[in-house]
Amino acid sequence: MLRQSALLLFAAFFLTLASSPTEAAHTTLHKSVEQALLYSPRLQVLKHNRDAVKHELEQSRGEYLPSIDMILGYGTDQHSDRSTRAAGADPADDDWDARGEASLSLTQRLYDGGVVKNRVAARKALVDSADYRVFDNAQSIALDAIIAHLDVYRQRELVALSEKNVKIHQDILGSLEELRDAGAGSIADVTQVQGRLARAESSLYNVKAEMAAAEANYRRVVGSDPQQVGFAGVPKIVPATQVQALSESEKSNPKVLALGADLLEAEAREKLAEAAYHPNLNLELSTNYRDQVEGSPSWQHSNEAMLRMRWNLFSGGQDKYGIKAATSRKLQSRSNREDQLISVLEETTATWAQYQSAGRQVGAYRNAVKYSEQTLDSYLKQFNVAQRSLLDVLDAENEYFQSGGQLVTAAVNQTIAAYRLLALSGRLRVAETAGVPGDEPEYLRALRNEIDLQKSAQVRPVAPPPVVALPEPVAVLEEPEVEPTEKSVRAFVDLWADAWRTQDVERYLSYYSADYQPERGRDLAAWEEFRRRRLSQPAYIQLVIKDLQIEVLDDGRQSVRFVQEYHSNLYIDQVQKMLELEPWQDSWRILREIAVPPNN
């Protein structure tokens, strides 16, 4: 029953593929899966193997039918005995005579101890196993195509976000350069944005390379170039609970079903080995014609109708050990099935957790994008009236960009996890309307909207108020202009964070004083080696600094407190951090660094 259900599902999937429309301008998720299944040589190999096993099954069933054999012969022979040779004949005489013979025989198996029955049962179980393996690989190839399709979508969206990020930096830089050229802007602000723009462009180059890799993987899996691809949401048939997901995987996972069929084949082989203890009983009918055989000048004709029993009584223990070997293979097949079931249930549990986690992340990142966009808009307006620093604006823009990319990734991960759950239960099907370009949720489409800096706020700090002359006779002593300490501290922290983000180890370490005191009493050399590993190992590092506060200490030192959000492919955390800075030449160096969790 389970095999019939699986095959019906398999047939329905391919019938759905056959009816799908072809669109040259764009590629739906359904079309990607269809092309992958038609292209895959691996699937064709398994289908040919299944056909071969089916033919072997029909071959075994032929043993139920009678066997009819005909023998015809004509030639010559030489024969000499007392009745055929003449008296006084020389033994060396060599007389050859013509000879002819013909026979027709029919053999019908009546009893064989279950040999044919169990051989047919074993072949039938192999056919079932081959069917399940074809179905399992079809599900696996379809899932690979889904992942490849959605990964292309994700990387293209990340490229679009990166291009948007570059454009925002270019717009901010353009406004600041206008102010600088007019003599009302800060050169430091311009160089700061230039540095951020260079990093944004570097990030764009990186995601473009990853997009090219995703497109190459799509070509490998599907066999054609991806056109315009669309996002596909969670299918409606995904299990509603973890218990339901586990139950469906246990009942209808194709790998488990295939190994269940292998177990039935091993049981049939065991019974086939036991049949060697039984006799064979055949009905044998034959007619024979012989002409001038063995020197006879005449012909002979005979007919037979016989029941013949053949029974091996001793074979040196071969049958005994053959049965033991078949029993061991049966136990091996049973253990294989149980081991596979454990793996499937473990994978289903992990995939369900990923599905739930991705769904919650989508909700969280939607809020993050919404609030970070509002924050960026507010910071731009506050910067326009000198209530926010340029660093605040750039950090807000970076947070918006990072949240957008994480939202796209979480949405794609949720869909992939949903389809993986369906594949684990052998129920993976893709609707024809899934993944139509432009049909994604509004929260993903909104990420492509441009941020109008001119509408939000001209990135243009208000010029300082005019100097009002004091009335005589008050004397005004002009103080020399100095670079504000707070501004230089903020610039230093930004450079330090930038070296961390870009994983520039040498530049990062150069911002620490020779008298730096590592936490937990570590040796400075050991600490440096530790930090080198921490910066070098991740594939990427994202770092956001917020709520920066500065306090003046003795001897010109500065205490800087802020909230630090760290995210890499290996670790994620958020801490409150304190840096103690000491003056060094025209800048600063870190004397102490203390991280405290937010709840402490």
DAVEN-V685935 format. One line per field, one symbol per residue. ss: DSSP state (h for helix, s for strand, l for the rest). phi: phi as a letter, one per 20 degrees, with the letter a starting at -180 (. if undefined). burial: + if it has 24 or more other C-alpha atoms within 12 Angstrom, else -. A space follows every 10 residues. Layout:
ss=???
phi=???
burial=???
This chain:
ss=lhhhhhhhhh hhhhhhhhll lllllsslhh hhhhhhhhhl hhhhhhhhhh hhhhhhhhhh hhhhllssss ssssssslll llllllllll llllllssss ssssssssss slllhhhhhh hhhhhhhhhh hhhhhhhhhh hhhhhhhhhh hhhhhhhhhh hhhhhhhhhh hhhhhhhhhh hlllllhhhh hhhhhhhhhh hhhhhhhhhh hhhhhhhhhh hhlllllssl llllllllll lhhhhhhhhh hhlhhhhhhh hhhhhhhhhh hhhhhhhlls ssssssssss slhhhlllss ssssssssss lllllllhhh hhhhhhhhhh hhhhhhhhhh hhhhhhhhhh hhhhhhhhhh hhhhhhhhhh hhhhhhhhhh hhhhlllllh hhhhhhhhhh hhhhhhhhhh hhhhhhhhhh hhhhllllll llllllllll lhhhhhhhll llhhhhllll llllllllll llllllllll llllhhhhhh hhhhhhhhhh hlllhhhhhh lsllllllhh hllhhhhhhh hhhhhhhlll ssssssssss sslhhhlsss ssssssssll lsssssssss ssssllssss ssssssslll
phi=.fffffffff ffffffffef fdcefbcfff fffgffffef ffffgfffff ffffffffff ffffefddcc ccbbabbcbc bgedeffmff gegcddcfbc bbbccccdfd bcmnffgfff ffffffffff ffffffffff ffffffffff ffgfffffff ffffffffff ffffffffff fendddffff ffffffffff ffffffffff ffffffffff eenbffefdd edefffefge cfffffffff ecfgffffff ffffffffff fffffffefd ccecdbcccc clelnfeddc cbccccdddc bfebcmnffg ffffffffff fffffgffff ffffffffff ffffffffff fgffffffff ffffffffff ffffdmdcef ffffffffff ffffffffff ffffffffff gfffemcfcd ffefmfgndf fffefffeff eeffffaffb gffffffefe ffefedefef fcfgfgffff ffffffffff feleffffff edffegdffm mfffffffff ffffeefffb cdccdclfcc cedflmfcdd daedddbbfd acbcceccdd ddfbleccce ebbcdcggee
burial=-++--++-++ --++--+--+ -----+++++ ++++++++-+ --+--++--+ --++--+--- --+------- ---------- ---------- --------++ +++-+++++- -+++++++++ ++++++++++ ++++++++++ ++++++++++ ++++++++++ ++++++++++ +++++++--- ----++--++ +++++++-++ +-++--++-- ++-++-++++ ++++++++++ +++++--++- -+--++++++ ++++++++++ ++++++++++ +++++++--+ -+++++++++ +++++----- ---------- ---------- --+--++-++ --++-++--+ +--++-+++- ++-+++-++- ++--++-+++ -++-++++++ ++++---+++ ++++++++++ ++++++++++ ++++++++++ ++++++++++ +++++++--+ ---+--++-- +-+---++++ +--------- ---------- ----++++++ ++++++++++ +++++--++- +++--+++-- -------+-- +--++----+ ++++++-+-+ ------++++ ++++++++-- ----++++++ +++---++++ +++++-----
